[in-house]
Amino acid sequence: MSGENKEIAYPYIPNALPHIRDRMLQRIGVKSIEELYEMIPERLRFKGKMDLPGPLHSEYELRRHVEAILQKNTSAAEVISFLGGGCYQHFVPAVCDEINQRYEFLTAYSGRAYEDHGRYQALFEFASMMGELLNLEVVSVPTYDGYQAAATALRMAGRITGRKHIIVSRAISPDKLSRIANYSSPFLKIKVADFDPNSGQTDIKAVERLLDTETAAIYFDTPNFFGCLETGINHLITLAHQAGALCVVGVEPLTLGVLRPPADYGADIVCGEIQSLGIHMQFGGGQAGFIATRDEERFVMEYPTRLIGLLPTRVPGEHGFGEVAMERTSFLKREGGKEWLGTMANLWGITAAVYLALMGPQGMKEIGEGIFARTSYAIRKLAQVKGIRILHLSSPHFREFVVNFDESGKTVEEINASLAQRGIFGGHSLRRHFPEMGESALYCVTEIHTQAQIDLLADTLKEIL
């Protein structure tokens, strides 16, 4: 074949060769691709060529191109990172990666209990261990992320109570608040309760002012976005119940080896993120959420997610694993489902199950204590640096805390740029969403941070300021 007439096959596009395309058009009875688009009005159709780079004709070229792009990045594995705000650098035991890369789990997109027994058992074990940690009987398979879990939990509360108003603490992640508002519209009206500027915790009086007969639920996180534990959790739950509403609480699983779970205080629906349970940070991904409740029909039948249960088989004394009450979901009802249900993050649920099984109760206690201790040490150490003020000191903190630089005369961006030049990722700027805090940043420490690294951060900030 001459160079001019050579047909180019694109390895990632099936049926890309011109002669194959022509045979397909002939088979369906049209002369050109254009005929397939005749129903689209001319004014909506793009003419000409898109401003895109030329094609890459081999897998090697594609790999070299992508690697060149990635080399422009500096990852948290190359420097010391104190960034948090929703995605965290925790230690991932090697066994977590070993198990989640096994083909029977990695490629198990979907299936049924009778043909995919191992994955169903693994998800049942995930739900069981999370249930033990949360002191609740029913736990969903993982949702897309913790933000989705919170939004879905609040939709559940709206259906259970038949009410339309949701009170959400402003002390949660702004991104989570955005997801809740987006996902709840137009079914629920979101009312935002401010936080106390001194403690960083939800302002209970603000919640009281917003409560009405249409309140379906009160929602808050503990620890919240600022790393503060909500010490008024009993009061908030009581307020919700006195108003005939539910209390939905977002929680970090790593705190529960040390702290009592929200269910022990009377929380009705508990949700959260499992990225900290053996899942790497992956370009903003590696996220998955959970929803948990008591084993009561009014809760169970409002889950839109899959639930895995232990079921008896036809053989006496033998049990298997399968879907519970699938008629709840859009898998069976489609447009009649209470919420849409699509592909979930099952692989991360299996990974979290491996992590929880490896850690056990003692391991969860130790990692919680370790993070609490490091957080406390970092707060004390940075508070000694001239030009720095730690906010919300009256509250207990877990993993994160707010550092204010107003007295230094420097912006968070300037400070972070100077830190980056010294091989350190500084805190997440809060100016956009919390302007009243001035030049403040959210700093994060986890079990991977050593005392020497925290000391280095303090010494480096002292030098910069």
BATI-467537 format. One line per 3 residues: number of its first residue (from 1); their letters; for each residue x, y, z of C-alpha. Coordinates in steps of 0.5 Angstrom, whole numbers. Layout:
NUM) a) X:Y:Z | ...;
This chain:
1) msg) 0:0:0 | 3:7:-2 | 4:12:3;
4) enk) -1:17:1 | -7:11:1 | -4:8:8;
7) eia) -10:7:13 | -9:9:20 | -11:5:26;
10) ypy) -12:8:32 | -11:3:38 | -16:6:43;
13) ipn) -22:7:38 | -25:1:35 | -27:0:28;
16) alp) -23:6:26 | -20:4:19 | -24:8:13;
19) hir) -26:1:10 | -29:-2:16 | -33:5:17;
22) drm) -35:5:10 | -38:-3:11 | -41:-1:17;
25) lqr) -45:5:14 | -47:1:8 | -50:-4:12;
28) igv) -54:1:16 | -56:4:9 | -53:11:9;
31) ksi) -48:14:5 | -44:18:10 | -43:20:17;
34) eel) -47:26:16 | -53:23:15 | -53:20:22;
37) yem) -53:27:24 | -59:30:20 | -64:31:26;
40) ipe) -59:36:29 | -60:43:27 | -55:46:23;
43) rlr) -54:52:28 | -52:47:33 | -47:43:29;
46) fkg) -40:45:30 | -36:46:23 | -29:45:22;
49) kmd) -23:42:26 | -23:42:33 | -16:46:36;
52) lpg) -13:39:39 | -6:37:38 | -5:31:33;
55) plh) -6:24:34 | -1:19:38 | 0:13:34;
58) sey) 3:8:39 | 2:6:46 | 9:8:47;
61) elr) 8:15:45 | 2:16:49 | 6:14:55;
64) rhv) 12:18:54 | 7:24:53 | 3:23:59;
67) eai) 9:22:63 | 12:28:61 | 6:32:64;
70) lqk) 6:28:70 | 14:30:71 | 11:37:72;
73) nts) 8:36:78 | 11:35:85 | 7:30:89;
76) aae) 6:29:97 | 11:23:96 | 17:28:94;
79) vis) 16:33:100 | 13:34:107 | 6:35:106;
82) flg) 1:39:111 | -4:39:106 | -11:37:108;
85) ggc) -18:39:107 | -21:33:105 | -16:28:102;
88) yqh) -11:26:107 | -4:23:107 | -4:17:111;
91) fvp) 0:11:111 | -3:5:107 | 0:-2:109;
94) avc) 2:-6:103 | -3:-11:104 | -8:-6:102;
97) dei) -5:-5:95 | -4:-13:94 | -11:-15:96;
100) nqr) -14:-9:92 | -10:-11:86 | -12:-18:85;
103) yef) -16:-19:79 | -22:-22:82 | -23:-16:86;
106) lta) -20:-10:81 | -24:-13:75 | -30:-14:79;
109) ysg) -35:-9:76 | -41:-12:77 | -44:-19:78;
112) ray) -49:-23:83 | -48:-27:89 | -48:-34:86;
115) edh) -43:-32:81 | -39:-27:85 | -39:-30:92;
118) gry) -32:-27:94 | -33:-20:93 | -40:-20:96;
121) qal) -37:-23:102 | -31:-18:102 | -37:-12:102;
124) fef) -41:-16:108 | -34:-16:112 | -33:-9:110;
127) asm) -40:-7:113 | -39:-11:119 | -33:-8:121;
130) mge) -35:-1:120 | -42:-3:124 | -38:-5:130;
133) lln) -34:1:129 | -40:6:129 | -44:1:133;
136) lev) -50:1:128 | -53:-5:125 | -53:-3:118;
139) vsv) -48:0:113 | -48:1:106 | -43:-1:100;
142) pty) -39:5:99 | -42:11:95 | -38:15:91;
145) dgy) -35:19:96 | -36:22:103 | -40:28:100;
148) qaa) -44:24:96 | -46:20:103 | -48:26:107;
151) ata) -52:29:101 | -56:22:100 | -56:21:108;
154) lrm) -60:28:108 | -65:26:102 | -66:20:106;
157) agr) -68:24:112 | -73:28:108 | -76:22:106;
160) itg) -77:19:113 | -80:25:116 | -84:28:110;
163) rkh) -80:35:111 | -77:39:107 | -72:44:111;
166) iiv) -65:41:112 | -60:45:117 | -53:44:115;
169) sra) -47:47:120 | -42:52:116 | -37:49:119;
172) isp) -37:43:114 | -32:43:108 | -35:48:103;
175) dkl) -34:43:98 | -39:38:102 | -44:44:103;
178) sri) -44:45:95 | -45:38:94 | -51:37:99;
181) any) -54:44:96 | -53:41:89 | -56:34:90;
184) ssp) -61:36:95 | -64:41:90 | -70:42:89;
187) flk) -73:37:94 | -70:40:100 | -68:47:102;
190) ikv) -62:48:105 | -61:53:111 | -54:54:114;
193) adf) -52:55:121 | -46:59:122 | -40:57:127;
196) dpn) -38:60:133 | -32:64:131 | -28:63:138;
199) sgq) -29:55:138 | -30:54:131 | -36:49:133;
202) tdi) -43:50:130 | -47:55:134 | -52:52:137;
205) kav) -56:58:138 | -56:59:130 | -59:52:130;
208) erl) -64:54:135 | -66:60:131 | -67:56:124;
211) ldt) -71:50:127 | -78:50:125 | -84:45:124;
214) eta) -81:43:117 | -74:41:119 | -72:34:117;
217) aiy) -65:34:120 | -59:37:123 | -53:36:120;
220) fdt) -46:37:122 | -39:34:122 | -34:32:128;
223) pnf) -29:33:127 | -31:39:123 | -27:42:117;
226) fgc) -23:46:122 | -21:40:125 | -25:42:132;
229) let) -29:36:135 | -36:38:136 | -37:38:144;
232) gin) -44:40:144 | -46:34:140 | -51:32:145;
235) hli) -55:38:145 | -55:38:137 | -58:31:137;
238) tla) -63:33:143 | -65:40:139 | -67:35:133;
241) hqa) -71:30:136 | -75:35:140 | -77:39:133;
244) gal) -79:32:131 | -73:32:126 | -67:27:125;
247) cvv) -60:28:127 | -55:26:121 | -47:26:123;
250) gve) -41:26:119 | -35:23:122 | -28:21:121;
253) plt) -27:13:122 | -20:14:125 | -23:18:131;
256) lgv) -27:12:133 | -22:8:136 | -21:13:142;
259) lrp) -28:17:141 | -35:14:142 | -39:14:136;
262) pad) -44:19:134 | -50:13:135 | -48:13:142;
265) yga) -50:20:143 | -57:18:139 | -55:20:132;
268) div) -60:17:127 | -56:17:121 | -48:17:121;
271) cge) -44:18:114 | -37:20:112 | -31:18:108;
274) iqs) -27:12:108 | -20:15:104 | -16:15:111;
277) lgi) -17:7:111 | -12:4:107 | -13:8:101;
280) hmq) -8:13:97 | -9:20:95 | -10:19:87;
283) fgg) -10:26:84 | -16:28:88 | -19:21:88;
286) gqa) -19:15:92 | -25:17:95 | -31:13:98;
289) gfi) -37:14:103 | -41:10:108 | -48:11:111;
292) atr) -50:7:117 | -56:7:121 | -60:2:126;
295) dee) -63:-4:123 | -70:-1:123 | -75:-1:117;
298) rfv) -76:6:116 | -68:7:115 | -67:1:111;
301) mey) -72:2:106 | -70:9:105 | -63:7:103;
304) ptr) -62:8:95 | -55:4:96 | -54:-3:95;
307) lig) -54:-7:102 | -50:-14:103 | -53:-19:108;
310) llp) -52:-26:110 | -57:-30:108 | -59:-38:109;
313) trv) -58:-42:103 | -62:-49:101 | -57:-53:105;
316) pge) -58:-53:112 | -53:-49:116 | -50:-46:110;
319) hgf) -50:-39:109 | -49:-34:103 | -48:-27:102;
322) gev) -53:-23:97 | -57:-16:96 | -62:-14:101;
325) ame) -69:-11:99 | -66:-9:92 | -73:-7:91;
328) rts) -71:0:94 | -66:1:89 | -66:4:82;
331) flk) -63:-2:79 | -70:-5:80 | -75:1:79;
334) reg) -70:5:75 | -74:12:74 | -79:10:80;
337) gke) -73:9:85 | -72:14:90 | -65:16:88;
340) wlg) -61:14:82 | -56:9:84 | -50:8:79;
343) tma) -43:5:80 | -41:5:87 | -34:5:89;
346) nlw) -34:-2:91 | -26:-3:91 | -25:2:96;
349) git) -30:-2:101 | -26:-8:100 | -19:-4:101;
352) aav) -22:-1:107 | -24:-8:110 | -17:-10:109;
355) yla) -15:-4:113 | -20:-5:119 | -18:-13:119;
358) lmg) -11:-11:119 | -11:-6:125 | -16:-9:129;
361) pqg) -19:-5:135 | -12:-4:138 | -9:-2:132;
364) mke) -15:3:131 | -14:6:138 | -7:7:137;
367) ige) -7:11:131 | -13:15:134 | -8:17:140;
370) gif) -2:18:135 | -6:23:131 | -9:26:137;
373) art) -2:27:140 | 1:30:134 | -4:35:132;
376) sya) -4:37:140 | 4:38:139 | 4:41:132;
379) irk) -1:46:135 | 3:48:141 | 10:48:137;
382) laq) 7:53:131 | 3:57:137 | 11:59:139;
385) vkg) 12:62:132 | 12:70:132 | 7:72:127;
388) iri) 3:66:128 | -4:65:132 | -8:59:132;
391) lhl) -15:59:132 | -20:56:136 | -16:54:141;
394) ssp) -22:52:146 | -24:46:142 | -20:39:142;
397) hfr) -17:38:135 | -16:32:131 | -12:32:125;
400) efv) -13:39:123 | -13:46:125 | -13:53:123;
403) vnf) -7:58:123 | -7:65:122 | -2:69:119;
406) des) -5:76:120 | 0:79:125 | 6:77:120;
409) gkt) 4:82:114 | 5:76:109 | -1:72:105;
412) vee) -2:65:106 | 0:65:98 | 7:68:100;
415) ina) 8:63:105 | 6:57:102 | 11:59:96;
418) sla) 17:60:101 | 15:53:104 | 15:50:97;
421) qrg) 22:53:95 | 24:49:102 | 21:42:100;
424) ifg) 14:43:104 | 7:44:102 | 4:49:107;
427) ghs) -4:49:109 | -10:50:105 | -12:57:104;
430) lrr) -19:59:107 | -19:66:105 | -24:65:99;
433) hfp) -29:61:103 | -28:64:110 | -26:71:109;
436) emg) -27:73:116 | -21:69:118 | -17:73:115;
439) esa) -10:70:112 | -11:63:115 | -9:56:113;
442) lyc) -12:49:115 | -6:45:117 | -6:38:117;
445) vte) -2:32:121 | -3:25:121 | 1:19:123;
448) iht) 6:19:118 | 9:26:121 | 15:25:125;
451) qaq) 16:30:131 | 22:32:127 | 18:34:121;
454) idl) 13:38:125 | 19:42:128 | 22:43:121;
457) lad) 15:46:119 | 16:51:125 | 23:53:124;
460) tlk) 22:54:117 | 16:58:118 | 20:62:124;
463) eil) 25:63:118 | 20:66:113 | 16:70:118;
